[in-house]
Amino acid sequence: MADVAVIGGGAAGAAAFGELLARFDGGTVHWIVGQHAPGRGVAYATSDDQHLLNVRAAAMGVFQEHAEDFLQHASRQLGQVKGTDFLPRRLFGDFIQAQVGARIDTARRAGRSFRIHPESAREIVSRGKDGYAVRVGADRWLEVGHVVLAVGALAQRPLRTVSTTALASGAYELDPWRLDRHPQAPRRVVVIGTGLTAVDTLLSAAAKWPHAELIAVSRHGLLPFNHAALPLAPYARQEALNQALLASDCPAAMFRLVRRALDDAGDTDWRSIIDGMRPINATLWQRLTHARRRQFLRHARWVWEAARHRMAPATGEAIYQLHEEGRLQVLAARVLDVDGSAPLQVTLRERATQLVSALEADLVIQATGLDTAVAYGAHDLLSQLLRDGLATADPLQLGVLAQPDGQLTHADGRVQHGLYAIGSLLRGNLWECTAMPEIRAAAHRLAVHLSQASSVARESASELP
Ligand SMILES: Cc1cc2nc3c(=O)[nH]c(=O)nc-3n(C[C@H](O)[C@H](O)[C@H](O)COP(=O)(O)OP(=O)(O)OC[C@H]3O[C@@H](n4cnc5c(N)ncnc54)[C@H](O)[C@@H]3O)c2cc1C
């Protein structure tokens, strides 16, 4: 028998655990969830109902074979709900917990073996052909055949431009989901970042401090684009475009192809063309050389992210209102320095003019998005895996190096058999792997693979004389 340990109590861990519960009978399935409520992770732990999903309800399942169940769950909770709606993320967190709960009940009735550990995984030691030993909490060891790392992105590191004085002042917030740590109303809040996390932060700050002036700053000052209110008609020539993109291995040429398609698309909405590329995005990424990936990250990522990861229409409308009311300014500038304390001094270089200016802020919130630079992060388990050679950092700091099936690459270049990752840690491998549609497909594939491998191992063992 070879047990499996899933490490990480977010949505990816929940998907992997639930998929394994449904089909893995080769041993015990351990779910090591850390200290937070299991299943919600960073994205679905919010209690602020202004924080909406950025994927339509119909596409937000947690398990691959029941991808539409969220819609039924939401309808039971809220009454009439349409598959095209963008619903509160909190509701999806409730749904994940209910779905996993149902799988646990079924597994119990079927006599499947599983355990949930409300602690963190601290260390993983290779036992060669016998799998791994995983240290849970202070000193409990689990002996397992396979490990699935579903630990999400890293906790934010302060930007290099933030002084220790500013960090110690209590007025620089590294966790955009912890505005509750600031009971006193600030007059001016600066949010660093203009992606989806920054948008949610701005909405929460606006509601919590109705008189605060809000400033969001990023190098290009580009907020995410809005989703269309209703699903869009597909682009008639998407298949031809995707074929042409797959024949290219250069981001600049790919952008030219997309640009041409946009120009020729007539009445087709540009968002439809971007969405139509989703099935091939991972393949396009995998075809790029290291230098070309770097080129994409440096020159095109900012606009790609804004176009690809869009806001729910209601979120876009709320941000637009703040702007119209004069409460929100969005700046295209580089943050050169954050220093001082109460108020902080934020020094900026404006993109258009290159002029340097300083502004005061009672609170600065860092909302710069996913950090997967494992070589620099302070994640104890990942640091240990890197130190011991069981994992290797992606050279562009997009997580860890891995095989196409998610097994990690050892420091010596070999496959680290039986040690898998899913979700954000695989961005270097897949680029597009952080949203639920990709996560649930990966969790399903992995559970099927591990179940089949375990059946084969048992059959071979039973044939031995
Ligand atoms: C603000 C936000 C909004 C999003 N909105 C959407 C959306 O609308 N639709 C969509 O499809 N996707 C959305 N996403 C993408 C999102 O990343 C995924 O949907 C999903 O939540 C990722 O889950 P995860 O489990 O990989 O990561 P996380 O949510 O980061 O969960 C990882 C968990 O692992 C735990 N952990 C870490 N180390 C250990 C350890 N050593 N031992 C035990 N536990 C550990 C962490 O504490 C954490 O709880 C959003 C992401 C964010 C950040």
The ligand as an SDF file (V2000), in Angstrom:
LIG
                    3D

 53 58  0  0  0  0  0  0  0  0999 V2000
   -7.8610   37.2510   -4.9950 C   0  0  0  0  0  0  0  0  0  0  0  0
   -7.9730   36.1110   -5.9430 C   0  0  0  0  0  0  0  0  0  0  0  0
   -9.1440   35.9250   -6.6610 C   0  0  0  0  0  0  0  0  0  0  0  0
   -9.2550   34.8520   -7.5330 C   0  0  0  0  0  0  0  0  0  0  0  0
  -10.4230   34.6840   -8.2130 N   0  0  0  0  0  0  0  0  0  0  0  0
  -10.5690   33.6060   -8.9970 C   0  0  0  0  0  0  0  0  0  0  0  0
  -11.8040   33.3540   -9.6820 C   0  0  0  0  0  0  0  0  0  0  0  0
  -12.7400   34.1190   -9.5820 O   0  0  0  0  0  0  0  0  0  0  0  0
  -11.8930   32.2450  -10.4500 N   0  0  0  0  0  0  0  0  0  0  0  0
  -10.8460   31.3820  -10.5890 C   0  0  0  0  0  0  0  0  0  0  0  0
  -10.9860   30.3780  -11.2960 O   0  0  0  0  0  0  0  0  0  0  0  0
   -9.6620   31.6130   -9.9830 N   0  0  0  0  0  0  0  0  0  0  0  0
   -9.5020   32.6880   -9.2030 C   0  0  0  0  0  0  0  0  0  0  0  0
   -8.3190   32.9120   -8.5720 N   0  0  0  0  0  0  0  0  0  0  0  0
   -7.2140   32.0020   -8.8140 C   0  0  0  0  0  0  0  0  0  0  0  0
   -6.9670   31.1400   -7.6070 C   0  0  0  0  0  0  0  0  0  0  0  0
   -5.5680   31.1730   -7.4820 O   0  0  0  0  0  0  0  0  0  0  0  0
   -7.4540   29.7270   -7.7030 C   0  0  0  0  0  0  0  0  0  0  0  0
   -8.8130   29.6930   -8.0470 O   0  0  0  0  0  0  0  0  0  0  0  0
   -7.2910   28.9480   -6.4000 C   0  0  0  0  0  0  0  0  0  0  0  0
   -7.9170   29.6040   -5.3560 O   0  0  0  0  0  0  0  0  0  0  0  0
   -5.8540   28.6660   -6.0630 C   0  0  0  0  0  0  0  0  0  0  0  0
   -5.8580   27.8350   -4.9430 O   0  0  0  0  0  0  0  0  0  0  0  0
   -4.5320   27.1800   -4.3730 P   0  0  0  0  0  0  0  0  0  0  0  0
   -4.9890   26.1030   -3.4700 O   0  0  0  0  0  0  0  0  0  0  0  0
   -3.6270   26.8230   -5.4820 O   0  0  0  0  0  0  0  0  0  0  0  0
   -3.7850   28.3300   -3.5880 O   0  0  0  0  0  0  0  0  0  0  0  0
   -4.0940   29.1060   -2.1720 P   0  0  0  0  0  0  0  0  0  0  0  0
   -5.4590   29.6400   -2.2160 O   0  0  0  0  0  0  0  0  0  0  0  0
   -2.9760   30.0300   -2.0310 O   0  0  0  0  0  0  0  0  0  0  0  0
   -4.0450   27.9450   -1.1170 O   0  0  0  0  0  0  0  0  0  0  0  0
   -2.8570   27.3140   -0.7110 C   0  0  0  0  0  0  0  0  0  0  0  0
   -3.0140   26.8890    0.7240 C   0  0  0  0  0  0  0  0  0  0  0  0
   -1.9360   26.0690    1.1160 O   0  0  0  0  0  0  0  0  0  0  0  0
   -1.5590   26.4110    2.4220 C   0  0  0  0  0  0  0  0  0  0  0  0
   -0.1750   26.0010    2.6740 N   0  0  0  0  0  0  0  0  0  0  0  0
    0.9630   26.5800    2.2480 C   0  0  0  0  0  0  0  0  0  0  0  0
    2.0260   25.9000    2.6990 N   0  0  0  0  0  0  0  0  0  0  0  0
    1.5500   24.8740    3.4250 C   0  0  0  0  0  0  0  0  0  0  0  0
    2.1810   23.8250    4.1680 C   0  0  0  0  0  0  0  0  0  0  0  0
    3.4960   23.7200    4.2610 N   0  0  0  0  0  0  0  0  0  0  0  0
    1.3780   22.9280    4.8070 N   0  0  0  0  0  0  0  0  0  0  0  0
    0.0260   23.0250    4.7330 C   0  0  0  0  0  0  0  0  0  0  0  0
   -0.6050   24.0040    4.0550 N   0  0  0  0  0  0  0  0  0  0  0  0
    0.1490   24.9120    3.4090 C   0  0  0  0  0  0  0  0  0  0  0  0
   -1.7550   27.9190    2.4730 C   0  0  0  0  0  0  0  0  0  0  0  0
   -1.8530   28.3820    3.8020 O   0  0  0  0  0  0  0  0  0  0  0  0
   -3.0600   28.0510    1.7020 C   0  0  0  0  0  0  0  0  0  0  0  0
   -4.1550   27.9040    2.5430 O   0  0  0  0  0  0  0  0  0  0  0  0
   -8.1740   33.9710   -7.7070 C   0  0  0  0  0  0  0  0  0  0  0  0
   -6.9840   34.1900   -6.9850 C   0  0  0  0  0  0  0  0  0  0  0  0
   -6.8880   35.2260   -6.1010 C   0  0  0  0  0  0  0  0  0  0  0  0
   -5.6140   35.4180   -5.3170 C   0  0  0  0  0  0  0  0  0  0  0  0
  1  2  1  0
  2  3  1  0
  2 52  2  0
  3  4  2  0
  4  5  1  0
  4 50  1  0
  5  6  2  0
  6  7  1  0
  6 13  1  0
  7  8  2  0
  7  9  1  0
  9 10  1  0
 10 11  2  0
 10 12  1  0
 12 13  2  0
 13 14  1  0
 14 15  1  0
 14 50  1  0
 15 16  1  0
 16 17  1  0
 16 18  1  0
 18 19  1  0
 18 20  1  0
 20 21  1  0
 20 22  1  0
 22 23  1  0
 23 24  1  0
 24 25  2  0
 24 26  1  0
 24 27  1  0
 27 28  1  0
 28 29  2  0
 28 30  1  0
 28 31  1  0
 31 32  1  0
 32 33  1  0
 33 34  1  0
 33 48  1  0
 34 35  1  0
 35 36  1  0
 35 46  1  0
 36 37  1  0
 36 45  1  0
 37 38  2  0
 38 39  1  0
 39 40  1  0
 39 45  2  0
 40 41  1  0
 40 42  2  0
 42 43  1  0
 43 44  2  0
 44 45  1  0
 46 47  1  0
 46 48  1  0
 48 49  1  0
 50 51  2  0
 51 52  1  0
 52 53  1  0
M  END
$$$$
